[in-house]
Amino acid sequence: MYQMVEENNEMLKKILKKGRWGIFFKTIKYIIIIVLTIGAWYYTKPFVDKAQELYIKVNETSDSIGELKDKAGSAFDFSNLFKKE
């Protein structure tokens, strides 16, 4: 009986040791994932900022083209020239 208790005790110690190492490596894994995510964001941020600036400029340009079209109004409407009165 004593020998079985000793064997069980050794197995339980091994299981606990493996569990602790598992927790340690999971923690390291998540730390690496977080660091890589932050690093990727830091690396790509200038590109994202430039794309955002370009998007804003394109929107402003399309808005100004729309305003010019509205201001021109019927100046480019040639259908009135060929109507019979």
N, CA, C and O atoms as a GROMACS GRO file, in nm:
protein
  340
    1MET      N    1   0.081  -0.119   0.000
    1MET     CA    2   0.000   0.000   0.000
    1MET      C    3   0.087   0.127   0.000
    1MET      O    4   0.060   0.223  -0.072
    2TYR      N    5   0.191   0.124   0.083
    2TYR     CA    6   0.281   0.238   0.093
    2TYR      C    7   0.347   0.267  -0.042
    2TYR      O    8   0.364   0.383  -0.081
    3GLN      N    9   0.385   0.162  -0.113
    3GLN     CA   10   0.451   0.177  -0.243
    3GLN      C   11   0.354   0.240  -0.344
    3GLN      O   12   0.396   0.325  -0.424
    4MET      N   13   0.228   0.202  -0.343
    4MET     CA   14   0.129   0.262  -0.434
    4MET      C   15   0.109   0.410  -0.403
    4MET      O   16   0.096   0.491  -0.495
    5VAL      N   17   0.107   0.444  -0.277
    5VAL     CA   18   0.091   0.585  -0.239
    5VAL      C   19   0.210   0.666  -0.288
    5VAL      O   20   0.193   0.777  -0.337
    6GLU      N   21   0.330   0.612  -0.275
    6GLU     CA   22   0.450   0.680  -0.323
    6GLU      C   23   0.447   0.699  -0.475
    6GLU      O   24   0.483   0.806  -0.524
    7GLU      N   25   0.404   0.597  -0.548
    7GLU     CA   26   0.396   0.608  -0.694
    7GLU      C   27   0.292   0.713  -0.734
    7GLU      O   28   0.315   0.794  -0.825
    8ASN      N   29   0.177   0.711  -0.666
    8ASN     CA   30   0.074   0.811  -0.695
    8ASN      C   31   0.125   0.952  -0.666
    8ASN      O   32   0.098   1.046  -0.741
    9ASN      N   33   0.196   0.965  -0.556
    9ASN     CA   34   0.251   1.095  -0.519
    9ASN      C   35   0.349   1.144  -0.625
    9ASN      O   36   0.346   1.262  -0.661
   10GLU      N   37   0.434   1.058  -0.675
   10GLU     CA   38   0.530   1.096  -0.780
   10GLU      C   39   0.456   1.136  -0.908
   10GLU      O   40   0.493   1.234  -0.973
   11MET      N   41   0.352   1.060  -0.944
   11MET     CA   42   0.276   1.093  -1.064
   11MET      C   43   0.205   1.228  -1.049
   11MET      O   44   0.201   1.307  -1.143
   12LEU      N   45   0.151   1.252  -0.932
   12LEU     CA   46   0.084   1.380  -0.908
   12LEU      C   47   0.182   1.496  -0.915
   12LEU      O   48   0.150   1.602  -0.968
   13LYS      N   49   0.301   1.476  -0.862
   13LYS     CA   50   0.403   1.582  -0.870
   13LYS      C   51   0.441   1.610  -1.014
   13LYS      O   52   0.459   1.726  -1.053
   14LYS      N   53   0.452   1.503  -1.095
   14LYS     CA   54   0.484   1.522  -1.238
   14LYS      C   55   0.372   1.597  -1.309
   14LYS      O   56   0.397   1.686  -1.391
   15ILE      N   57   0.247   1.562  -1.276
   15ILE     CA   58   0.133   1.629  -1.339
   15ILE      C   59   0.130   1.777  -1.302
   15ILE      O   60   0.107   1.862  -1.387
   16LEU      N   61   0.155   1.806  -1.174
   16LEU     CA   62   0.159   1.946  -1.130
   16LEU      C   63   0.272   2.022  -1.199
   16LEU      O   64   0.254   2.138  -1.238
   17LYS      N   65   0.387   1.958  -1.212
   17LYS     CA   66   0.501   2.022  -1.277
   17LYS      C   67   0.470   2.052  -1.423
   17LYS      O   68   0.501   2.160  -1.473
   18LYS      N   69   0.408   1.956  -1.492
   18LYS     CA   70   0.371   1.977  -1.633
   18LYS      C   71   0.266   2.088  -1.644
   18LYS      O   72   0.271   2.167  -1.738
   19GLY      N   73   0.174   2.093  -1.551
   19GLY     CA   74   0.072   2.198  -1.551
   19GLY      C   75   0.133   2.336  -1.534
   19GLY      O   76   0.094   2.431  -1.601
   20ARG      N   77   0.229   2.346  -1.444
   20ARG     CA   78   0.296   2.476  -1.423
   20ARG      C   79   0.373   2.518  -1.547
   20ARG      O   80   0.368   2.634  -1.588
   21TRP      N   81   0.444   2.423  -1.608
   21TRP     CA   82   0.517   2.456  -1.731
   21TRP      C   83   0.420   2.495  -1.843
   21TRP      O   84   0.448   2.584  -1.923
   22GLY      N   85   0.306   2.427  -1.848
   22GLY     CA   86   0.205   2.461  -1.948
   22GLY      C   87   0.155   2.602  -1.931
   22GLY      O   88   0.142   2.676  -2.029
   23ILE      N   89   0.125   2.642  -1.807
   23ILE     CA   90   0.081   2.779  -1.780
   23ILE      C   91   0.190   2.878  -1.817
   23ILE      O   92   0.162   2.983  -1.875
   24PHE      N   93   0.314   2.846  -1.784
   24PHE     CA   94   0.426   2.934  -1.816
   24PHE      C   95   0.437   2.955  -1.967
   24PHE      O   96   0.451   3.068  -2.013
   25PHE      N   97   0.431   2.846  -2.045
   25PHE     CA   98   0.447   2.859  -2.190
   25PHE      C   99   0.325   2.926  -2.255
   25PHE      O  100   0.341   2.996  -2.355
   26LYS      N  101   0.206   2.905  -2.201
   26LYS     CA  102   0.089   2.976  -2.252
   26LYS      C  103   0.103   3.126  -2.230
   26LYS      O  104   0.070   3.207  -2.316
   27THR      N  105   0.152   3.162  -2.112
   27THR     CA  106   0.173   3.304  -2.082
   27THR      C  107   0.274   3.365  -2.178
   27THR      O  108   0.253   3.474  -2.230
   28ILE      N  109   0.384   3.295  -2.201
   28ILE     CA  110   0.487   3.342  -2.295
   28ILE      C  111   0.427   3.355  -2.435
   28ILE      O  112   0.455   3.452  -2.505
   29LYS      N  113   0.345   3.259  -2.475
   29LYS     CA  114   0.283   3.263  -2.608
   29LYS      C  115   0.198   3.387  -2.624
   29LYS      O  116   0.207   3.457  -2.725
   30TYR      N  117   0.113   3.416  -2.524
   30TYR     CA  118   0.027   3.534  -2.534
   30TYR      C  119   0.106   3.664  -2.528
   30TYR      O  120   0.068   3.762  -2.594
   31ILE      N  121   0.212   3.667  -2.452
   31ILE     CA  122   0.297   3.786  -2.449
   31ILE      C  123   0.359   3.809  -2.586
   31ILE      O  124   0.364   3.923  -2.634
   32ILE      N  125   0.406   3.702  -2.650
   32ILE     CA  126   0.464   3.715  -2.785
   32ILE      C  127   0.359   3.764  -2.884
   32ILE      O  128   0.388   3.850  -2.967
   33ILE      N  129   0.237   3.710  -2.876
   33ILE     CA  130   0.131   3.753  -2.968
   33ILE      C  131   0.101   3.901  -2.948
   33ILE      O  132   0.084   3.974  -3.046
   34ILE      N  133   0.093   3.946  -2.825
   34ILE     CA  134   0.064   4.087  -2.797
   34ILE      C  135   0.176   4.176  -2.848
   34ILE      O  136   0.151   4.280  -2.909
   35VAL      N  137   0.300   4.137  -2.824
   35VAL     CA  138   0.415   4.216  -2.868
   35VAL      C  139   0.419   4.223  -3.021
   35VAL      O  140   0.445   4.330  -3.077
   36LEU      N  141   0.393   4.112  -3.089
   36LEU     CA  142   0.393   4.112  -3.235
   36LEU      C  143   0.280   4.198  -3.291
   36LEU      O  144   0.298   4.266  -3.392
   37THR      N  145   0.165   4.195  -3.226
   37THR     CA  146   0.053   4.278  -3.271
   37THR      C  147   0.085   4.426  -3.257
   37THR      O  148   0.060   4.504  -3.349
   38ILE      N  149   0.140   4.464  -3.144
   38ILE     CA  150   0.178   4.604  -3.123
   38ILE      C  151   0.287   4.644  -3.221
   38ILE      O  152   0.283   4.755  -3.275
   39GLY      N  153   0.384   4.557  -3.244
   39GLY     CA  154   0.491   4.586  -3.340
   39GLY      C  155   0.438   4.600  -3.481
   39GLY      O  156   0.482   4.688  -3.555
   40ALA      N  157   0.345   4.514  -3.519
   40ALA     CA  158   0.287   4.524  -3.654
   40ALA      C  159   0.210   4.655  -3.669
   40ALA      O  160   0.219   4.720  -3.773
   41TRP      N  161   0.136   4.693  -3.566
   41TRP     CA  162   0.062   4.820  -3.573
   41TRP      C  163   0.161   4.937  -3.583
   41TRP      O  164   0.138   5.029  -3.661
   42TYR      N  165   0.267   4.934  -3.506
   42TYR     CA  166   0.367   5.041  -3.509
   42TYR      C  167   0.432   5.048  -3.647
   42TYR      O  168   0.459   5.158  -3.697
   43TYR      N  169   0.457   4.934  -3.709
   43TYR     CA  170   0.521   4.930  -3.840
   43TYR      C  171   0.427   4.978  -3.951
   43TYR      O  172   0.471   5.048  -4.042
   44THR      N  173   0.299   4.942  -3.944
   44THR     CA  174   0.205   4.976  -4.051
   44THR      C  175   0.135   5.109  -4.030
   44THR      O  176   0.066   5.156  -4.121
   45LYS      N  177   0.148   5.170  -3.916
   45LYS     CA  178   0.079   5.296  -3.887
   45LYS      C  179   0.111   5.405  -3.988
   45LYS      O  180   0.017   5.471  -4.032
   46PRO      N  181   0.236   5.428  -4.030
   46PRO     CA  182   0.262   5.532  -4.131
   46PRO      C  183   0.188   5.506  -4.262
   46PRO      O  184   0.140   5.600  -4.326
   47PHE      N  185   0.178   5.380  -4.303
   47PHE     CA  186   0.108   5.348  -4.427
   47PHE      C  187  -0.043   5.372  -4.413
   47PHE      O  188  -0.108   5.421  -4.505
   48VAL      N  189  -0.096   5.338  -4.298
   48VAL     CA  190  -0.238   5.360  -4.273
   48VAL      C  191  -0.268   5.510  -4.270
   48VAL      O  192  -0.370   5.554  -4.323
   49ASP      N  193  -0.180   5.588  -4.208
   49ASP     CA  194  -0.199   5.733  -4.204
   49ASP      C  195  -0.194   5.794  -4.343
   49ASP      O  196  -0.276   5.881  -4.375
   50LYS      N  197  -0.102   5.749  -4.427
   50LYS     CA  198  -0.094   5.801  -4.564
   50LYS      C  199  -0.218   5.763  -4.644
   50LYS      O  200  -0.270   5.845  -4.720
   51ALA      N  201  -0.266   5.642  -4.628
   51ALA     CA  202  -0.387   5.600  -4.698
   51ALA      C  203  -0.507   5.682  -4.651
   51ALA      O  204  -0.593   5.716  -4.731
   52GLN      N  205  -0.512   5.713  -4.524
   52GLN     CA  206  -0.622   5.793  -4.470
   52GLN      C  207  -0.616   5.935  -4.527
   52GLN      O  208  -0.719   5.991  -4.563
   53GLU      N  209  -0.497   5.994  -4.534
   53GLU     CA  210  -0.481   6.127  -4.592
   53GLU      C  211  -0.523   6.127  -4.738
   53GLU      O  212  -0.591   6.219  -4.784
   54LEU      N  213  -0.483   6.025  -4.812
   54LEU     CA  214  -0.521   6.015  -4.953
   54LEU      C  215  -0.672   6.004  -4.968
   54LEU      O  216  -0.730   6.067  -5.056
   55TYR      N  217  -0.736   5.927  -4.883
   55TYR     CA  218  -0.881   5.912  -4.887
   55TYR      C  219  -0.949   6.047  -4.861
   55TYR      O  220  -1.045   6.081  -4.929
   56ILE      N  221  -0.899   6.122  -4.765
   56ILE     CA  222  -0.956   6.253  -4.734
   56ILE      C  223  -0.940   6.347  -4.853
   56ILE      O  224  -1.033   6.419  -4.887
   57LYS      N  225  -0.822   6.347  -4.916
   57LYS     CA  226  -0.798   6.434  -5.031
   57LYS      C  227  -0.891   6.397  -5.148
   57LYS      O  228  -0.944   6.486  -5.215
   58VAL      N  229  -0.909   6.268  -5.171
   58VAL     CA  230  -0.998   6.225  -5.279
   58VAL      C  231  -1.141   6.269  -5.250
   58VAL      O  232  -1.211   6.314  -5.341
   59ASN      N  233  -1.185   6.257  -5.126
   59ASN     CA  234  -1.318   6.303  -5.089
   59ASN      C  235  -1.334   6.453  -5.110
   59ASN      O  236  -1.435   6.500  -5.162
   60GLU      N  237  -1.232   6.530  -5.068
   60GLU     CA  238  -1.237   6.674  -5.086
   60GLU      C  239  -1.241   6.711  -5.234
   60GLU      O  240  -1.315   6.801  -5.274
   61THR      N  241  -1.164   6.641  -5.315
   61THR     CA  242  -1.161   6.668  -5.458
   61THR      C  243  -1.295   6.636  -5.522
   61THR      O  244  -1.345   6.713  -5.603
   62SER      N  245  -1.353   6.524  -5.486
   62SER     CA  246  -1.484   6.488  -5.544
   62SER      C  247  -1.591   6.586  -5.498
   62SER      O  248  -1.682   6.619  -5.575
   63ASP      N  249  -1.582   6.634  -5.374
   63ASP     CA  250  -1.677   6.735  -5.327
   63ASP      C  251  -1.661   6.866  -5.404
   63ASP      O  252  -1.760   6.929  -5.440
   64SER      N  253  -1.536   6.906  -5.428
   64SER     CA  254  -1.515   7.031  -5.502
   64SER      C  255  -1.560   7.017  -5.647
   64SER      O  256  -1.609   7.113  -5.706
   65ILE      N  257  -1.544   6.898  -5.706
   65ILE     CA  258  -1.594   6.876  -5.842
   65ILE      C  259  -1.746   6.886  -5.843
   65ILE      O  260  -1.804   6.944  -5.935
   66GLY      N  261  -1.810   6.830  -5.744
   66GLY     CA  262  -1.956   6.840  -5.732
   66GLY      C  263  -2.001   6.984  -5.717
   66GLY      O  264  -2.101   7.025  -5.778
   67GLU      N  265  -1.928   7.062  -5.638
   67GLU     CA  266  -1.961   7.203  -5.620
   67GLU      C  267  -1.945   7.279  -5.751
   67GLU      O  268  -2.029   7.362  -5.785
   68LEU      N  269  -1.838   7.252  -5.824
   68LEU     CA  270  -1.817   7.318  -5.953
   68LEU      C  271  -1.929   7.283  -6.050
   68LEU      O  272  -1.976   7.369  -6.124
   69LYS      N  273  -1.970   7.159  -6.049
   69LYS     CA  274  -2.079   7.116  -6.137
   69LYS      C  275  -2.207   7.190  -6.102
   69LYS      O  276  -2.280   7.235  -6.191
   70ASP      N  277  -2.235   7.204  -5.973
   70ASP     CA  278  -2.355   7.275  -5.929
   70ASP      C  279  -2.346   7.423  -5.965
   70ASP      O  280  -2.446   7.483  -6.006
   71LYS      N  281  -2.228   7.484  -5.951
   71LYS     CA  282  -2.211   7.625  -5.983
   71LYS      C  283  -2.227   7.650  -6.133
   71LYS      O  284  -2.282   7.751  -6.176
   72ALA      N  285  -2.178   7.556  -6.209
   72ALA     CA  286  -2.189   7.573  -6.354
   72ALA      C  287  -2.335   7.567  -6.397
   72ALA      O  288  -2.376   7.630  -6.494
   73GLY      N  289  -2.411   7.488  -6.322
   73GLY     CA  290  -2.555   7.482  -6.348
   73GLY      C  291  -2.586   7.440  -6.489
   73GLY      O  292  -2.546   7.332  -6.533
   74SER      N  293  -2.656   7.523  -6.557
   74SER     CA  294  -2.699   7.489  -6.692
   74SER      C  295  -2.605   7.546  -6.798
   74SER      O  296  -2.642   7.552  -6.915
   75ALA      N  297  -2.488   7.586  -6.761
   75ALA     CA  298  -2.394   7.642  -6.858
   75ALA      C  299  -2.355   7.539  -6.962
   75ALA      O  300  -2.328   7.574  -7.077
   76PHE      N  301  -2.353   7.413  -6.924
   76PHE     CA  302  -2.316   7.309  -7.019
   76PHE      C  303  -2.438   7.234  -7.074
   76PHE      O  304  -2.424   7.130  -7.138
   77ASP      N  305  -2.555   7.287  -7.048
   77ASP     CA  306  -2.678   7.225  -7.097
   77ASP      C  307  -2.708   7.281  -7.236
   77ASP      O  308  -2.763   7.390  -7.249
   78PHE      N  309  -2.673   7.207  -7.339
   78PHE     CA  310  -2.688   7.253  -7.477
   78PHE      C  311  -2.823   7.214  -7.537
   78PHE      O  312  -2.850   7.244  -7.653
   79SER      N  313  -2.907   7.149  -7.461
   79SER     CA  314  -3.036   7.107  -7.514
   79SER      C  315  -3.126   7.226  -7.545
   79SER      O  316  -3.212   7.218  -7.633
   80ASN      N  317  -3.107   7.336  -7.474
   80ASN     CA  318  -3.189   7.455  -7.498
   80ASN      C  319  -3.152   7.524  -7.629
   80ASN      O  320  -3.233   7.599  -7.684
   81LEU      N  321  -3.035   7.501  -7.680
   81LEU     CA  322  -2.992   7.567  -7.803
   81LEU      C  323  -3.067   7.517  -7.925
   81LEU      O  324  -3.089   7.594  -8.019
   82PHE      N  325  -3.108   7.392  -7.926
   82PHE     CA  326  -3.168   7.333  -8.044
   82PHE      C  327  -3.320   7.321  -8.036
   82PHE      O  328  -3.380   7.255  -8.121
   83LYS      N  329  -3.382   7.381  -7.939
   83LYS     CA  330  -3.527   7.376  -7.926
   83LYS      C  331  -3.591   7.475  -8.022
   83LYS      O  332  -3.537   7.583  -8.046
   84LYS      N  333  -3.705   7.439  -8.075
   84LYS     CA  334  -3.781   7.529  -8.159
   84LYS      C  335  -3.878   7.607  -8.072
   84LYS      O  336  -3.939   7.552  -7.981
   85GLU      N  337  -3.889   7.730  -8.099
   85GLU     CA  338  -3.983   7.813  -8.022
   85GLU      C  339  -4.106   7.842  -8.095
   85GLU      O  340  -4.194   7.911  -8.044
   0.00000   0.00000   0.00000
